[in-house]
Amino acid sequence: MATPSDAAGKFPADAPEVVVQTKCPPLRSYDTATTQKVGAELRGLLKADPSAAAPGMIADYKLLRDQCKAYGSSR
């Protein structure tokens, strides 16, 4: 029975090693005043429109930032 590597063929012994690096872009820092201002704006938006889409997108952005931070600290 053929294995997946047999089906794809064999690399020559002198083939270069393939290295894949994944990097997150640099994270921007926000000062306390800006963070507080954005929080107040979001609370106002949710009060005016509880089904607003922007807060969910910002939550996704926070998750992505947290994942990048965790990735960076695990290296």
The first five atom37 places (N, CA, C, CB, O) and aatype in JSON, in Angstrom:
{
  "aatype": [12, 0, 16, 14, 15, 3, 0, 0, 7, 11, 13, 14, 0, 3, 0, 14, 6, 19, 19, 19, 5, 16, 11, 4, 14, 14, 10, 1, 15, 18, 3, 16, 0, 16, 16, 5, 11, 19, 7, 0, 6, 10, 1, 7, 10, 10, 11, 0, 3, 14, 15, 0, 0, 0, 14, 7, 12, 9, 0, 3, 18, 11, 10, 10, 1, 3, 5, 4, 11, 0, 18, 7, 15, 15, 1],
  "atom_mask": [
    [1, 1, 1, 1, 1],
    [1, 1, 1, 1, 1],
    [1, 1, 1, 1, 1],
    [1, 1, 1, 1, 1],
    [1, 1, 1, 1, 1],
    [1, 1, 1, 1, 1],
    [1, 1, 1, 1, 1],
    [1, 1, 1, 1, 1],
    [1, 1, 1, 0, 1],
    [1, 1, 1, 1, 1],
    [1, 1, 1, 1, 1],
    [1, 1, 1, 1, 1],
    [1, 1, 1, 1, 1],
    [1, 1, 1, 1, 1],
    [1, 1, 1, 1, 1],
    [1, 1, 1, 1, 1],
    [1, 1, 1, 1, 1],
    [1, 1, 1, 1, 1],
    [1, 1, 1, 1, 1],
    [1, 1, 1, 1, 1],
    [1, 1, 1, 1, 1],
    [1, 1, 1, 1, 1],
    [1, 1, 1, 1, 1],
    [1, 1, 1, 1, 1],
    [1, 1, 1, 1, 1],
    [1, 1, 1, 1, 1],
    [1, 1, 1, 1, 1],
    [1, 1, 1, 1, 1],
    [1, 1, 1, 1, 1],
    [1, 1, 1, 1, 1],
    [1, 1, 1, 1, 1],
    [1, 1, 1, 1, 1],
    [1, 1, 1, 1, 1],
    [1, 1, 1, 1, 1],
    [1, 1, 1, 1, 1],
    [1, 1, 1, 1, 1],
    [1, 1, 1, 1, 1],
    [1, 1, 1, 1, 1],
    [1, 1, 1, 0, 1],
    [1, 1, 1, 1, 1],
    [1, 1, 1, 1, 1],
    [1, 1, 1, 1, 1],
    [1, 1, 1, 1, 1],
    [1, 1, 1, 0, 1],
    [1, 1, 1, 1, 1],
    [1, 1, 1, 1, 1],
    [1, 1, 1, 1, 1],
    [1, 1, 1, 1, 1],
    [1, 1, 1, 1, 1],
    [1, 1, 1, 1, 1],
    [1, 1, 1, 1, 1],
    [1, 1, 1, 1, 1],
    [1, 1, 1, 1, 1],
    [1, 1, 1, 1, 1],
    [1, 1, 1, 1, 1],
    [1, 1, 1, 0, 1],
    [1, 1, 1, 1, 1],
    [1, 1, 1, 1, 1],
    [1, 1, 1, 1, 1],
    [1, 1, 1, 1, 1],
    [1, 1, 1, 1, 1],
    [1, 1, 1, 1, 1],
    [1, 1, 1, 1, 1],
    [1, 1, 1, 1, 1],
    [1, 1, 1, 1, 1],
    [1, 1, 1, 1, 1],
    [1, 1, 1, 1, 1],
    [1, 1, 1, 1, 1],
    [1, 1, 1, 1, 1],
    [1, 1, 1, 1, 1],
    [1, 1, 1, 1, 1],
    [1, 1, 1, 0, 1],
    [1, 1, 1, 1, 1],
    [1, 1, 1, 1, 1],
    [1, 1, 1, 1, 1]
  ],
  "atom_positions": [
    [[0.85, -1.17, 0.0], [0.0, 0.0, 0.0], [0.9, 1.24, 0.0], [-0.97, -0.01, 1.23], [1.86, 1.33, 0.77]],
    [[0.58, 2.18, -0.85], [1.39, 3.4, -0.95], [1.07, 4.34, 0.19], [1.15, 4.1, -2.3], [-0.09, 4.51, 0.57]],
    [[2.1, 4.96, 0.74], [1.91, 5.97, 1.79], [1.84, 7.34, 1.11], [3.07, 5.92, 2.85], [2.25, 7.47, -0.04]],
    [[1.34, 8.36, 1.81], [1.29, 9.69, 1.19], [2.66, 10.17, 0.7], [0.73, 10.7, 2.18], [2.74, 10.81, -0.34]],
    [[3.73, 9.87, 1.44], [5.04, 10.31, 0.99], [5.49, 9.57, -0.26], [6.07, 10.13, 2.1], [6.17, 10.13, -1.11]],
    [[5.1, 8.3, -0.39], [5.42, 7.56, -1.6], [4.68, 8.15, -2.8], [5.08, 6.07, -1.44], [5.22, 8.25, -3.9]],
    [[3.42, 8.53, -2.57], [2.62, 9.07, -3.66], [3.18, 10.41, -4.13], [1.17, 9.23, -3.23], [3.12, 10.72, -5.32]],
    [[3.71, 11.2, -3.22], [4.24, 12.52, -3.58], [5.65, 12.43, -4.13], [4.22, 13.43, -2.37], [6.16, 13.41, -4.68]],
    [[6.29, 11.3, -4.0], [7.66, 11.16, -4.45], [8.62, 11.41, -3.31], [0.0, 0.0, 0.0], [8.2, 11.78, -2.21]],
    [[9.86, 11.23, -3.56], [10.87, 11.4, -2.53], [11.74, 12.6, -2.86], [11.74, 10.12, -2.37], [12.04, 12.86, -4.03]],
    [[12.13, 13.33, -1.82], [13.02, 14.46, -2.02], [14.44, 13.93, -2.12], [12.88, 15.49, -0.86], [14.79, 12.93, -1.49]],
    [[15.25, 14.6, -2.92], [16.66, 14.2, -2.97], [17.3, 14.44, -1.61], [17.43, 14.97, -4.08], [16.86, 15.31, -0.85]],
    [[18.31, 13.69, -1.31], [18.98, 13.78, -0.01], [19.54, 15.17, 0.25], [20.11, 12.76, 0.07], [19.64, 15.58, 1.41]],
    [[19.89, 15.9, -0.79], [20.47, 17.23, -0.59], [19.45, 18.37, -0.7], [21.58, 17.44, -1.6], [19.83, 19.53, -0.84]],
    [[18.15, 18.03, -0.64], [17.11, 19.07, -0.72], [17.2, 19.97, 0.52], [15.68, 18.43, -0.84], [17.47, 19.49, 1.61]],
    [[16.96, 21.26, 0.34], [17.04, 22.17, 1.5], [15.87, 21.92, 2.45], [17.04, 23.65, 1.03], [14.79, 21.5, 2.05]],
    [[16.12, 22.19, 3.72], [15.07, 22.07, 4.72], [14.13, 23.26, 4.58], [15.67, 21.98, 6.17], [14.57, 24.4, 4.42]],
    [[12.84, 23.0, 4.64], [11.85, 24.06, 4.54], [11.54, 24.54, 5.95], [10.56, 23.57, 3.81], [11.2, 23.74, 6.83]],
    [[11.65, 25.83, 6.17], [11.37, 26.42, 7.47], [10.24, 27.43, 7.3], [12.64, 27.09, 8.08], [10.32, 28.32, 6.45]],
    [[9.21, 27.29, 8.1], [8.08, 28.21, 8.06], [8.04, 28.96, 9.38], [6.73, 27.46, 7.79], [8.03, 28.34, 10.44]],
    [[8.01, 30.27, 9.31], [7.92, 31.09, 10.51], [6.62, 31.88, 10.44], [9.16, 32.03, 10.66], [6.29, 32.47, 9.41]],
    [[5.91, 31.89, 11.53], [4.69, 32.68, 11.62], [4.94, 33.78, 12.63], [3.46, 31.8, 12.04], [5.42, 33.54, 13.74]],
    [[4.63, 34.99, 12.23], [4.83, 36.13, 13.12], [3.57, 36.98, 13.15], [6.06, 36.96, 12.68], [2.9, 37.15, 12.13]],
    [[3.28, 37.49, 14.31], [2.21, 38.47, 14.43], [2.8, 39.85, 14.17], [1.52, 38.4, 15.84], [3.97, 40.09, 14.47]],
    [[2.0, 40.74, 13.62], [2.51, 42.1, 13.44], [2.73, 42.75, 14.8], [1.54, 42.94, 12.58], [2.15, 42.31, 15.8]],
    [[3.54, 43.79, 14.86], [3.75, 44.48, 16.14], [2.43, 45.03, 16.66], [4.78, 45.62, 15.98], [1.61, 45.53, 15.9]],
    [[2.23, 44.92, 17.96], [1.01, 45.42, 18.57], [1.19, 46.88, 18.96], [0.61, 44.57, 19.8], [2.21, 47.26, 19.52]],
    [[0.19, 47.67, 18.67], [0.23, 49.09, 19.03], [-0.19, 49.23, 20.49], [-0.7, 49.93, 18.1], [-1.1, 48.54, 20.95]],
    [[0.46, 50.11, 21.19], [0.11, 50.36, 22.59], [-0.83, 51.56, 22.66], [1.39, 50.62, 23.46], [-0.7, 52.51, 21.89]],
    [[-1.77, 51.49, 23.59], [-2.72, 52.58, 23.8], [-2.58, 53.06, 25.23], [-4.18, 52.13, 23.5], [-2.5, 52.25, 26.16]],
    [[-2.56, 54.38, 25.42], [-2.45, 54.91, 26.77], [-3.79, 54.77, 27.5], [-2.01, 56.39, 26.73], [-4.83, 54.5, 26.89]],
    [[-3.75, 54.95, 28.8], [-4.93, 54.76, 29.65], [-6.07, 55.67, 29.25], [-4.58, 54.99, 31.1], [-7.22, 55.25, 29.2]],
    [[-5.76, 56.92, 28.96], [-6.8, 57.88, 28.59], [-7.54, 57.44, 27.32], [-6.2, 59.27, 28.4], [-8.76, 57.55, 27.25]],
    [[-6.79, 56.95, 26.33], [-7.41, 56.49, 25.09], [-8.27, 55.26, 25.34], [-6.34, 56.19, 24.03], [-9.38, 55.16, 24.82]],
    [[-7.76, 54.33, 26.12], [-8.51, 53.11, 26.43], [-9.82, 53.46, 27.15], [-7.67, 52.16, 27.3], [-10.87, 52.89, 26.85]],
    [[-9.75, 54.39, 28.1], [-10.95, 54.8, 28.82], [-11.94, 55.5, 27.9], [-10.58, 55.71, 30.0], [-13.15, 55.3, 28.01]],
    [[-11.43, 56.33, 26.99], [-12.3, 57.03, 26.05], [-13.03, 56.04, 25.14], [-11.49, 58.03, 25.21], [-14.23, 56.17, 24.91]],
    [[-12.3, 55.06, 24.63], [-12.91, 54.05, 23.77], [-13.96, 53.25, 24.54], [-11.83, 53.1, 23.19], [-15.03, 52.96, 24.01]],
    [[-13.65, 52.91, 25.79], [-14.62, 52.18, 26.61], [-15.9, 52.97, 26.78], [0.0, 0.0, 0.0], [-17.0, 52.41, 26.68]],
    [[-15.78, 54.27, 27.05], [-16.97, 55.12, 27.2], [-17.75, 55.21, 25.9], [-16.56, 56.53, 27.67], [-18.98, 55.17, 25.9]],
    [[-17.04, 55.31, 24.78], [-17.7, 55.36, 23.47], [-18.46, 54.07, 23.19], [-16.68, 55.62, 22.36], [-19.58, 54.1, 22.68]],
    [[-17.84, 52.94, 23.52], [-18.51, 51.65, 23.28], [-19.74, 51.49, 24.17], [-17.52, 50.49, 23.52], [-20.78, 51.01, 23.72]],
    [[-19.62, 51.88, 25.44], [-20.78, 51.8, 26.33], [-21.92, 52.66, 25.8], [-20.41, 52.23, 27.76], [-23.08, 52.26, 25.84]],
    [[-21.58, 53.86, 25.31], [-22.61, 54.73, 24.74], [-23.23, 54.12, 23.5], [0.0, 0.0, 0.0], [-24.45, 54.21, 23.31]],
    [[-22.42, 53.51, 22.66], [-22.93, 52.86, 21.45], [-23.87, 51.72, 21.81], [-21.77, 52.32, 20.59], [-24.95, 51.6, 21.24]],
    [[-23.47, 50.89, 22.77], [-24.32, 49.77, 23.17], [-25.61, 50.23, 23.83], [-23.56, 48.85, 24.11], [-26.66, 49.59, 23.7]],
    [[-25.54, 51.35, 24.54], [-26.75, 51.89, 25.18], [-27.72, 52.37, 24.1], [-26.39, 53.05, 26.16], [-28.92, 52.15, 24.2]],
    [[-27.18, 53.03, 23.07], [-28.01, 53.54, 21.99], [-28.5, 52.43, 21.06], [-27.23, 54.56, 21.18], [-29.62, 52.49, 20.55]],
    [[-27.67, 51.41, 20.86], [-28.02, 50.31, 19.94], [-27.44, 49.0, 20.47], [-27.48, 50.59, 18.49], [-26.3, 48.65, 20.15]],
    [[-28.22, 48.29, 21.29], [-27.72, 47.04, 21.89], [-27.27, 45.99, 20.87], [-28.77, 46.44, 22.76], [-26.52, 45.07, 21.22]],
    [[-27.72, 46.1, 19.63], [-27.32, 45.11, 18.62], [-26.2, 45.63, 17.72], [-28.52, 44.71, 17.76], [-25.96, 45.07, 16.65]],
    [[-25.51, 46.68, 18.14], [-24.41, 47.24, 17.34], [-23.35, 46.19, 17.06], [-23.78, 48.45, 18.07], [-23.04, 45.36, 17.92]],
    [[-22.79, 46.22, 15.86], [-21.8, 45.23, 15.44], [-20.38, 45.58, 15.9], [-21.82, 45.08, 13.93], [-19.57, 44.68, 16.13]],
    [[-20.07, 46.86, 16.05], [-18.7, 47.29, 16.36], [-18.15, 46.67, 17.64], [-18.66, 48.79, 16.48], [-16.99, 46.25, 17.63]],
    [[-18.9, 46.58, 18.74], [-18.33, 45.98, 19.95], [-17.88, 44.53, 19.75], [-19.34, 46.04, 21.07], [-16.86, 44.11, 20.3]],
    [[-18.62, 43.77, 18.98], [-18.21, 42.39, 18.7], [-16.93, 42.32, 17.89], [0.0, 0.0, 0.0], [-16.09, 41.45, 18.12]],
    [[-16.78, 43.24, 16.96], [-15.55, 43.28, 16.16], [-14.37, 43.68, 17.03], [-15.69, 44.25, 14.98], [-13.26, 43.16, 16.86]],
    [[-14.59, 44.59, 17.96], [-13.51, 45.0, 18.85], [-13.14, 43.86, 19.79], [-13.93, 46.25, 19.67], [-11.96, 43.68, 20.12]],
    [[-14.12, 43.07, 20.21], [-13.83, 41.9, 21.04], [-12.98, 40.9, 20.25], [-15.14, 41.22, 21.53], [-12.06, 40.28, 20.81]],
    [[-13.27, 40.73, 18.97], [-12.45, 39.85, 18.12], [-11.02, 40.38, 18.02], [-13.07, 39.73, 16.71], [-10.07, 39.61, 18.05]],
    [[-10.88, 41.7, 17.89], [-9.56, 42.32, 17.81], [-8.79, 42.09, 19.1], [-9.69, 43.84, 17.53], [-7.59, 41.81, 19.07]],
    [[-9.47, 42.19, 20.24], [-8.81, 41.94, 21.53], [-8.34, 40.49, 21.6], [-9.77, 42.26, 22.7], [-7.23, 40.22, 22.07]],
    [[-9.17, 39.57, 21.15], [-8.78, 38.16, 21.16], [-7.54, 37.95, 20.29], [-9.94, 37.27, 20.65], [-6.62, 37.24, 20.69]],
    [[-7.52, 38.56, 19.12], [-6.36, 38.44, 18.24], [-5.1, 39.01, 18.91], [-6.62, 39.16, 16.9], [-4.03, 38.41, 18.83]],
    [[-5.23, 40.15, 19.56], [-4.09, 40.74, 20.28], [-3.62, 39.8, 21.38], [-4.48, 42.11, 20.88], [-2.41, 39.6, 21.55]],
    [[-4.56, 39.22, 22.14], [-4.18, 38.29, 23.21], [-3.46, 37.07, 22.64], [-5.43, 37.85, 24.0], [-2.49, 36.58, 23.24]],
    [[-3.93, 36.56, 21.48], [-3.28, 35.41, 20.86], [-1.87, 35.77, 20.4], [-4.11, 34.9, 19.67], [-0.95, 34.96, 20.55]],
    [[-1.69, 36.95, 19.85], [-0.35, 37.39, 19.42], [0.58, 37.52, 20.62], [-0.43, 38.73, 18.66], [1.74, 37.12, 20.55]],
    [[0.06, 38.08, 21.71], [0.88, 38.2, 22.93], [1.29, 36.82, 23.44], [0.11, 38.96, 24.03], [2.45, 36.62, 23.81]],
    [[0.35, 35.88, 23.45], [0.64, 34.53, 23.93], [1.63, 33.84, 23.01], [-0.64, 33.71, 24.05], [2.53, 33.14, 23.48]],
    [[1.49, 34.03, 21.72], [2.4, 33.42, 20.76], [3.82, 33.97, 20.97], [1.93, 33.68, 19.31], [4.79, 33.22, 20.97]],
    [[3.91, 35.29, 21.15], [5.2, 35.92, 21.34], [5.89, 35.47, 22.61], [0.0, 0.0, 0.0], [7.12, 35.35, 22.64]],
    [[5.12, 35.23, 23.67], [5.72, 34.82, 24.94], [6.08, 33.34, 24.96], [4.78, 35.13, 26.08], [6.85, 32.91, 25.82]],
    [[5.53, 32.57, 24.03], [5.83, 31.13, 24.03], [7.07, 30.81, 23.2], [4.64, 30.35, 23.49], [7.49, 29.66, 23.15]],
    [[7.64, 31.8, 22.58], [8.79, 31.56, 21.71], [10.08, 31.75, 22.42], [8.75, 32.45, 20.53], [11.14, 31.58, 21.82]]
  ]
}
